[in-house]
């Protein structure tokens, strides 16, 4: 089995854990650095092979691509972010998804069903 493979249900749980941790430790941001996302993943004891999935959801396209360039890997940001958005929104992202849009700017989707928005109340941009 591919160590990077992750089911839709696992992607959703993974995104929730990392997203909640990012907001709790760094505040609500449109995009986080790969170092921040990696730190959140380690705090959540997630599989390091899955980090790239979190990078696709929570880092900017530039940050994602720069990280992969430095490690000599080629990953498709838009494809991976689209997969994560579909998992988090239970497929509702198909009609509006844009890879360049931050997870905080997703239209017409109630993120409280995925992320702990009580954490959002105590932080600001």
N, CA and C of each residue as an Amber inpcrd file, in Angstrom:
protein
   375
   0.8490000  -1.1890000   0.0000000   0.0000000   0.0000000   0.0000000
   0.8860000   1.2410000   0.0000000   0.5010000   2.2290000  -0.7590000
   1.2140000   3.4950000  -0.8360000   1.1340000   4.2060000   0.5170000
   2.2860000   4.5500000   1.1360000   2.2460000   5.2020000   2.4470000
   1.5980000   6.5830000   2.3990000   1.5010000   7.1810000   1.2210000
   0.8630000   8.4930000   1.0770000  -0.6380000   8.3780000   0.8420000
  -1.1260000   7.1570000   0.5890000  -2.5460000   6.9510000   0.3230000
  -3.3450000   7.2150000   1.5930000  -4.4880000   7.8560000   1.4120000
  -5.3320000   8.1950000   2.5510000  -6.7860000   8.2190000   2.0690000
  -7.6840000   7.5890000   2.8040000  -9.0920000   7.5170000   2.4070000
  -9.7650000   8.8840000   2.5580000 -10.9150000   9.0480000   1.9200000
 -11.6540000  10.3100000   2.0390000 -12.0080000  10.6240000   3.4900000
 -12.4990000   9.6240000   4.2090000 -12.8670000   9.8440000   5.6070000
 -11.6400000  10.2320000   6.4340000 -10.5140000   9.5900000   6.1620000
  -9.2820000   9.9240000   6.8800000  -8.7980000  11.3220000   6.5140000
  -8.9520000  11.7160000   5.2450000  -8.5700000  13.0740000   4.8320000
  -9.3650000  14.1070000   5.6110000 -10.6520000  13.8640000   5.7780000
 -11.5100000  14.8060000   6.5020000 -11.0860000  14.9030000   7.9700000
 -10.8840000  13.7660000   8.6190000 -10.4470000  13.7790000  10.0280000
  -9.0700000  14.4270000  10.1560000  -8.1870000  14.0960000   9.2390000
  -6.8330000  14.6430000   9.2260000  -6.8780000  16.1630000   9.0740000
  -7.6710000  16.6530000   8.1080000  -7.7940000  18.1000000   7.8890000
  -8.3410000  18.7960000   9.1290000  -9.3140000  18.1900000   9.7760000
  -9.8930000  18.7800000  10.9840000  -8.8490000  18.8830000  12.0950000
  -8.1320000  17.8090000  12.3240000  -7.1180000  17.8170000  13.3940000
  -6.0390000  18.8500000  13.1230000  -5.5300000  18.8900000  11.8960000
  -4.4580000  19.8300000  11.5700000  -5.0000000  21.2490000  11.5690000
  -6.1600000  21.4710000  10.9650000  -6.7550000  22.8120000  10.9260000
  -7.0230000  23.3690000  12.3080000  -7.6090000  22.5600000  13.1790000
  -7.8670000  23.0120000  14.5490000  -6.5650000  23.3540000  15.2610000
  -5.5480000  22.5250000  15.0780000  -4.2560000  22.7660000  15.7250000
  -3.5950000  24.0320000  15.1810000  -3.6490000  24.2350000  13.8730000
  -3.0520000  25.4340000  13.2770000  -3.6770000  26.6970000  13.8550000
  -4.9900000  26.7330000  13.9210000  -5.6730000  27.9180000  14.4400000
  -5.3490000  28.1140000  15.9200000  -5.3450000  27.0450000  16.6620000
  -5.0600000  27.1320000  18.0990000  -3.6460000  27.6610000  18.3580000
  -2.6730000  27.2310000  17.5670000  -1.2760000  27.6130000  17.8250000
  -0.7970000  28.8460000  17.0730000  -1.3830000  29.1320000  15.9110000
  -0.8680000  30.2270000  15.0840000  -1.9100000  31.2750000  14.7330000
  -3.1430000  31.0880000  15.1740000  -4.1970000  32.0180000  14.8100000
  -4.7800000  31.6680000  13.4510000  -5.8590000  32.3450000  13.1140000
  -6.5490000  32.0950000  11.8610000  -5.8110000  32.8120000  10.7340000
  -5.3000000  32.0670000   9.7920000  -4.5520000  32.6100000   8.6500000
  -5.0670000  31.9890000   7.3660000  -4.9920000  32.7490000   6.3010000
  -5.3920000  32.2010000   5.0030000  -4.4720000  31.0630000   4.6040000
  -3.1780000  31.2250000   4.8340000  -2.1920000  30.1980000   4.5230000
  -1.1720000  30.1320000   5.6450000  -0.6190000  28.9450000   5.8610000
   0.4130000  28.7120000   6.8620000   1.6830000  28.2580000   6.1540000
   2.8060000  28.3790000   6.8220000   4.0620000  27.8920000   6.2550000
   4.1100000  26.3630000   6.3700000   4.9580000  25.7660000   5.5710000
   5.1060000  24.3140000   5.6660000   5.6260000  23.9320000   7.0550000
   6.4800000  24.7660000   7.6440000   6.9960000  24.4750000   8.9900000
   5.8600000  24.4650000  10.0140000   4.9390000  25.4060000   9.9130000
   3.7960000  25.4480000  10.8320000   2.9230000  24.2100000  10.6600000
   2.6520000  23.8610000   9.4160000   1.8040000  22.6920000   9.1470000
   2.4890000  21.4220000   9.6440000   3.7810000  21.2890000   9.3830000
   4.5260000  20.1170000   9.8540000   4.5020000  20.0460000  11.3860000
   4.6800000  21.1800000  12.0530000   4.6360000  21.2000000  13.5230000
   3.2700000  20.7630000  14.0320000   2.2140000  21.2420000  13.3870000
   0.8640000  20.8310000  13.7850000   0.6680000  19.3340000  13.5830000
   1.1550000  18.8400000  12.4640000   1.0260000  17.4050000  12.1940000
   1.7620000  16.5720000  13.2360000   2.9430000  17.0070000  13.6410000
   3.6900000  16.2600000  14.6580000   2.9790000  16.3480000  16.0140000
   2.4280000  17.5040000  16.3520000   1.6840000  17.6130000  17.6150000
   0.4760000  16.6820000  17.6160000  -0.1070000  16.4670000  16.4490000
  -1.2830000  15.6010000  16.3170000  -0.9140000  14.1390000  16.0800000
   0.3840000  13.8510000  16.0750000   0.8740000  12.4770000  15.8950000
   0.3270000  11.8180000  14.6280000   0.2880000  12.5910000  13.5500000
  -0.1890000  12.0250000  12.2920000   0.9720000  11.4170000  11.5160000
   0.6470000  10.5960000  10.5550000   1.6310000   9.9330000   9.7150000
   2.3770000  10.9800000   8.8880000   3.6770000  11.0510000   9.0170000
   4.4820000  12.0380000   8.2830000   4.3240000  11.8960000   6.7720000
   4.0060000  10.7130000   6.2980000   3.7980000  10.5090000   4.8630000
   2.5860000  11.2800000   4.3580000   1.7050000  11.6900000   5.2610000
   0.5040000  12.4210000   4.8820000   0.6920000  13.9350000   4.9030000
   1.8550000  14.4200000   5.3340000   2.0760000  15.8640000   5.4470000
   1.7310000  16.6140000   4.1700000   2.0690000  16.0400000   3.0400000
   1.8260000  16.7050000   1.7590000   0.3410000  17.0310000   1.5750000
  -0.5370000  16.1610000   2.0700000  -1.9750000  16.4370000   1.9830000
  -2.3200000  17.6870000   2.7890000  -1.7250000  17.8270000   3.9530000
  -1.9740000  19.0270000   4.7710000  -1.3720000  20.2610000   4.1130000
  -0.1880000  20.1150000   3.5320000   0.4190000  21.2530000   2.8300000
  -0.5040000  21.7270000   1.7040000  -1.1190000  20.7910000   0.9990000
  -1.9750000  21.1850000  -0.1280000  -3.1890000  21.9750000   0.3410000
  -3.6640000  21.7070000   1.5270000  -4.8550000  22.3910000   2.0310000
  -4.5240000  23.7030000   2.7340000  -3.4210000  23.7470000   3.4630000
  -3.1700000  24.8890000   4.3460000  -2.0210000  25.8090000   3.9390000
  -1.2250000  25.4470000   2.9240000  -0.1620000  26.3570000   2.4820000
  -0.5720000  26.9970000   1.1600000   0.1300000  28.0440000   0.7970000
  -0.1350000  28.7100000  -0.4820000   0.4340000  27.8650000  -1.6210000
  -0.0380000  28.0970000  -2.8420000   0.5380000  27.3560000  -3.9760000
   2.0510000  27.5730000  -4.0710000   2.4940000  28.7980000  -3.8560000
   3.9260000  29.1060000  -3.9310000   4.7010000  28.3290000  -2.8780000
   4.2210000  28.3380000  -1.6460000   4.8960000  27.6280000  -0.5520000
   4.9310000  26.1200000  -0.8290000   3.8150000  25.5740000  -1.2560000
   3.7210000  24.1520000  -1.5750000   4.7320000  23.7760000  -2.6650000
   4.7210000  24.5360000  -3.7520000   5.6150000  24.2330000  -4.8780000
   7.0810000  24.4340000  -4.5130000   7.3900000  25.4530000  -3.7380000
   8.7740000  25.6990000  -3.3090000   9.2650000  24.5570000  -2.4190000
   8.4400000  24.1240000  -1.4990000   8.8020000  23.0080000  -0.6300000
   9.1300000  21.7680000  -1.4790000   8.2630000  21.4410000  -2.4140000
   8.4800000  20.2450000  -3.2270000   9.6840000  20.3960000  -4.1500000
   9.9430000  21.6020000  -4.6100000  11.1380000  21.8300000  -5.4260000
  12.3890000  21.5490000  -4.6020000  12.4150000  22.0100000  -3.3490000
  13.6060000  21.8320000  -2.5100000  13.8580000  20.3750000  -2.1430000
  12.8060000  19.5620000  -2.0800000  13.0090000  18.1430000  -1.7480000
  13.0690000  17.2650000  -2.9880000  12.9400000  17.8850000  -4.1580000
  13.0740000  17.1410000  -5.3990000  11.8830000  16.2810000  -5.7630000
  10.7070000  16.6250000  -5.2590000   9.4860000  15.8950000  -5.5900000
   8.5790000  16.7770000  -6.4310000   7.7570000  16.1410000  -7.2110000
   6.7550000  16.8590000  -7.9820000   5.3840000  16.3920000  -7.5240000
   4.6210000  17.2910000  -6.9590000   3.2520000  16.9890000  -6.5500000
   2.3420000  18.0450000  -7.1610000   1.1290000  17.6720000  -7.4820000
   0.1670000  18.5590000  -8.1160000  -0.6910000  19.2330000  -7.0450000
  -0.3680000  20.4960000  -6.7620000  -1.0670000  21.2660000  -5.7280000
  -2.5790000  21.2980000  -5.9740000  -2.9770000  21.6800000  -7.1830000
  -4.4020000  21.8300000  -7.4740000  -5.1480000  20.5030000  -7.3270000
  -4.5770000  19.4390000  -7.8210000  -5.2120000  18.1280000  -7.7220000
  -5.3410000  17.6910000  -6.2600000  -4.2570000  17.8310000  -5.5130000
  -4.2820000  17.4100000  -4.1070000  -5.2250000  18.2870000  -3.2810000
  -5.1790000  19.5920000  -3.5050000  -6.0630000  20.4900000  -2.7550000
  -7.5210000  20.2070000  -3.1130000  -7.7720000  19.9270000  -4.3840000
  -9.1270000  19.5630000  -4.7980000  -9.6150000  18.3030000  -4.1140000
  -8.7330000  17.3140000  -3.9900000  -9.0880000  16.0840000  -3.2740000
  -9.3910000  16.3700000  -1.8140000  -8.5800000  17.2100000  -1.1950000
  -8.8110000  17.5540000   0.2140000 -10.1040000  18.3510000   0.3730000
 -10.3480000  19.3060000  -0.5170000 -11.5780000  20.0960000  -0.4450000
 -12.8000000  19.2010000  -0.6090000 -12.7260000  18.2570000  -1.5240000
 -13.8450000  17.3280000  -1.7230000 -14.0870000  16.4930000  -0.4730000
 -13.0160000  16.0620000   0.1760000 -13.1590000  15.2630000   1.4040000
 -13.7670000  16.1020000   2.5270000 -13.2640000  17.3150000   2.7000000
 -13.7230000  18.1710000   3.7940000 -15.1690000  18.6150000   3.5940000
 -15.5560000  18.8500000   2.3360000 -16.9090000  19.3420000   2.0550000
 -17.8580000  18.2390000   1.6170000 -17.4410000  17.0010000   1.7780000
 -18.2500000  15.8530000   1.3530000 -18.6970000  15.9930000  -0.1000000
 -17.7900000  16.4990000  -0.9340000 -18.0530000  16.6240000  -2.3660000
 -18.7250000  17.9140000  -2.7900000 -19.1110000  18.7610000  -1.8550000
 -19.8210000  20.0010000  -2.1940000 -18.9370000  21.0270000  -2.8940000
 -17.6430000  20.8020000  -2.9380000 -16.7250000  21.7690000  -3.5400000
 -16.6500000  21.6810000  -5.0560000 -17.2420000  20.6850000  -5.6500000
 -17.0890000  20.4480000  -7.0870000 -17.4960000  21.6400000  -7.9470000
 -18.4970000  22.3970000  -7.5450000 -18.9940000  23.4780000  -8.3880000
 -18.2390000  24.7910000  -8.2290000 -17.5190000  24.9870000  -7.1470000
 -16.8840000  26.2890000  -6.9140000 -15.3970000  26.2150000  -6.6280000
 -14.8220000  25.0490000  -6.5330000 -13.4420000  24.9180000  -6.0940000
 -12.4610000  25.6780000  -6.9750000 -11.5480000  26.3920000  -6.3270000
 -10.4560000  27.1110000  -6.9860000  -9.2140000  26.8440000  -6.1410000
  -8.1970000  26.2480000  -6.7210000  -6.9970000  25.8540000  -5.9730000
  -6.2790000  27.0280000  -5.3340000  -6.4210000  28.2200000  -5.8930000
  -5.7120000  29.3800000  -5.3500000  -6.4270000  30.0280000  -4.1720000
  -7.6290000  29.5910000  -3.8640000  -8.4120000  30.1830000  -2.7850000
  -8.0630000  29.5140000  -1.4570000  -7.8700000  30.3430000  -0.4460000
  -7.5970000  29.8450000   0.8990000  -8.7920000  29.0540000   1.4300000
  -8.5160000  28.1160000   2.2870000  -9.5740000  27.3280000   2.9260000
 -10.5460000  28.2190000   3.6860000 -10.1060000  29.4020000   4.1340000
 -10.9860000  30.3100000   4.8600000 -11.9320000  31.0630000   3.9330000
 -11.6310000  31.0860000   2.6560000 -12.4420000  31.8230000   1.6860000
 -13.3730000  30.9360000   0.8730000 -13.5200000  29.6840000   1.2740000
 -14.4290000  28.8050000   0.5520000 -15.8420000  29.3570000   0.6580000
 -16.5390000  29.4880000  -0.4570000 -17.8840000  30.0770000  -0.4270000
 -18.9540000  29.0770000   0.0080000 -19.9880000  29.6120000   0.6010000
 -21.1990000  28.8390000   0.8780000 -20.9550000  27.4890000   1.5300000
 -19.9900000  27.4450000   2.4160000 -19.7540000  26.1920000   3.1250000
 -19.5690000  26.4970000   4.5940000 -20.3260000  25.8660000   5.4400000
 -20.2520000  26.0700000   6.8720000 -19.0920000  25.2520000   7.4330000
 -17.9560000  25.9200000   7.6850000 -16.7740000  25.2220000   8.1820000
 -16.9420000  24.7010000   9.6070000 -17.9780000  25.1620000  10.3200000
 -18.1690000  24.6910000  11.6950000 -18.4760000  23.1980000  11.7350000
 -18.9420000  22.6390000  10.6260000 -19.1910000  21.2080000  10.6060000
 -17.8960000  20.4130000  10.4620000 -16.8030000  21.1180000  10.1450000
 -15.5230000  20.4520000   9.9710000 -14.5220000  20.8940000  11.0280000
 -14.3890000  22.2140000  11.1990000 -13.3910000  22.7530000  12.1140000
 -14.0560000  23.3120000  13.3600000 -13.3410000  23.2980000  14.4600000
 -13.8330000  23.8230000  15.7300000 -13.7930000  25.3460000  15.6720000
 -14.9190000  25.9480000  15.3010000 -14.9350000  27.3910000  15.1190000
 -14.9100000  28.1530000  16.4410000 -15.0840000  27.4910000  17.5700000
 -14.9500000  28.1950000  18.8390000 -13.5240000  28.7070000  19.0110000
 -12.5740000  28.0030000  18.3990000 -11.1820000  28.4540000  18.4090000
 -11.0600000  29.7290000  17.5960000 -11.8260000  29.8390000  16.5080000
 -11.7550000  31.0110000  15.6390000 -12.2240000  32.2670000  16.3710000
 -13.1430000  32.1110000  17.3250000 -13.6800000  33.2730000  18.0270000
 -12.6270000  34.0050000  18.8470000 -11.5530000  33.3280000  19.2200000
 -10.5560000  33.9610000  20.0910000  -9.3440000  34.5000000  19.3390000
  -9.3350000  34.3090000  18.0300000  -8.2080000  34.7870000  17.2430000
  -8.7070000  35.6380000  16.0900000  -7.8210000  36.4160000  15.5140000
  -8.1850000  37.2140000  14.3540000  -7.0600000  37.1700000  13.3470000
  -7.3240000  37.6890000  12.1650000  -6.2950000  37.7250000  11.1220000
  -5.1460000  38.5740000  11.5700000
